Amino acid sequence: MHAGPGVLRPRHLAACASPVPLVHPAACQQQRARRTRAAAPLRCQAAAPAVAAAPRPEGKFEPQVCVVLGTQWGDEGKGKLVDILAQEYEIVARAQGGANAGHTIYDSEGNKYKLHLIPSGILNPKATCVIGNGVVVHLPGLFEEIRGMKQRGVSVEGRLLISDRAHMLFDLHKEIDGAREAELAGIGTTKRGIGPAYSSKATRNGVRVGDLKRPEAFADKLRKLAQDGYKRFEGFEYDVEGDIKAYQEMAATVAPFISDTVYQINEWYDEGRKILIEGANATMLDIDFGTYPYVTSSNPSIGGVLTGLGVAPNKLGAVIGVAKAYTTRVGAGPYPTEIFGELADELREVGAEYGTTTGRPRRIGWLDMVALKFASRINGLTHINLTKLDVLSDLEEIKVGVAYRQPDGQLLHTVPEDLDLLEQCEVVYETLPGWKQDISKVRTWEDLPENARSYVRWVEQAVGVHCKWIGVGPGRDAIVMKPLEVPVAAAR
């Protein structure tokens, strides 16, 4: 164990002792600011004493507006929690990203669904799903997804709205994405055209879904957009006239789905309807806060939720951060806690760590608490959903990254913008005991092995946020609800 004094300073959960906990992020942040920061560092033996805590009864989870965000490098299992919570929410909305986001969910009978643009709440027949203005939409791909769901008995008719302000992603964006990836020497893009589509939006020559209602204006805008590709890339080929015709023929099919979703979502809020917002990608892929340039092209953090739907910050009731009990990453970019060799291969197979969108094998790493606390601060997390705890069940011991040691020996407790520095850092680990027991059938907190509960409590104390949901398998029912606990003794 390499951790030295001052490596990790746990924060108590006493501020979250209300029977209806962690409802307003601003209030929770104010209370956190008053907590002492003088506690001694956590060590592996400190996980067990945390069990001496008093569970507090909790009411039904019912914030009117709830946000679910990824806190790592994506693929944390956001779709599963959204699917579960969607049974209680009337509106489920996507705010950013595009078809580069792949969410795998299961229905109550164990049937598997892979979604890319349709919000994960679609399996709730009573939920209305919204694709917000911050999403970039490839309409042919979306309607292929719709047809696939319909063939499996899931209809979206009257239950899916597309923002008239959302920008469209065309096949030309995919072609440009591939050409740009070659120039950038392997950023790790999915080549789905996401970056170029957001570039068109930023340079103000993009085409929005609402433009389909104006055929001549749509055609003119798409022709001008295509000129960028012709001028920028030698030998660029794109049948712009063919695409204009295809989209104009599609317009009548798309029309019933188009809506002023900014107005509609705020009307629903005023009516008191419950709204669930589904994040795509994750904070460490955020174009501002992630490991730039190895990031996505939008803001998967809380800011993207606000601008991607037109929802004011004071309307948010809960912000749930989804984090794996370990970490994964797809594509290139720095990854401090990465595991190599046989252990990485074993965890990849046990956790089925292959991309939903691309099928690429994911890189595997230990839980990185520096990155998780970084994401928690940025997003104002009120709750955590810790997923795939079962994947660690065969390990004798589990490492957790708690700090980065710089080449000069100084400890770094945040994610630096300098990737060269990050690559040179050595991770400082805490080592916690494993539980060596299958937990995939466990459904209550009390039935989890003691060391599994200690691991969850350790994470909870380190971040200072209630780990309310614990994932122990892929199915909808494979989840454990952890009661809110108030430590009865000071952390060591």
Sequence and secondary structure as in RCSB ss.txt:
>XXXX:A:sequence
MHAGPGVLRPRHLAACASPVPLVHPAACQQQRARRTRAAAPLRCQAAAPAVAAAPRPEGKFEPQVCVVLGTQWGD
EGKGKLVDILAQEYEIVARAQGGANAGHTIYDSEGNKYKLHLIPSGILNPKATCVIGNGVVVHLPGLFEEIRGMK
QRGVSVEGRLLISDRAHMLFDLHKEIDGAREAELAGIGTTKRGIGPAYSSKATRNGVRVGDLKRPEAFADKLRKL
AQDGYKRFEGFEYDVEGDIKAYQEMAATVAPFISDTVYQINEWYDEGRKILIEGANATMLDIDFGTYPYVTSSNP
SIGGVLTGLGVAPNKLGAVIGVAKAYTTRVGAGPYPTEIFGELADELREVGAEYGTTTGRPRRIGWLDMVALKFA
SRINGLTHINLTKLDVLSDLEEIKVGVAYRQPDGQLLHTVPEDLDLLEQCEVVYETLPGWKQDISKVRTWEDLPE
NARSYVRWVEQAVGVHCKWIGVGPGRDAIVMKPLEVPVAAAR
>XXXX:A:secstr
    TTS      GGG SSS S  HHHHHHHHHTS        GGGGGGGG EEEE       SEEEEEE SSS 
S HHHHHHHHTTT SEEEE SB TT  EEEE TT  EEEESSS GGGGSTT EEEE TTBEE HHHHHHHHHHHH
HTT   TTTEEEETTSEE  HHHHHHHHHHHHHTT     SSSHHHHHHHHHTT   BGGGGGSHHHHHHHHHHH
HHHHHHHSTT    HHHHHHHHHHHHHHHGGGEE HHHHHHHHHHTT  EEEE  S GGG TTTSSTTSS SS  
SHHHHHHHHT  GGG  EEEEEEESSEEE SSS  TTEE SHHHHHHHHHTT B TTT  B EEE EEHHHHHHH
HHHHT SEEEEE GGGGTT SEEEEEEEEE TTS EE S  S HHHHHH EEEEEEEE   S  TT  SGGGS H
HHHHHHHHHHHHHTSEEEEEE SSSTT EEE  EEEESS   
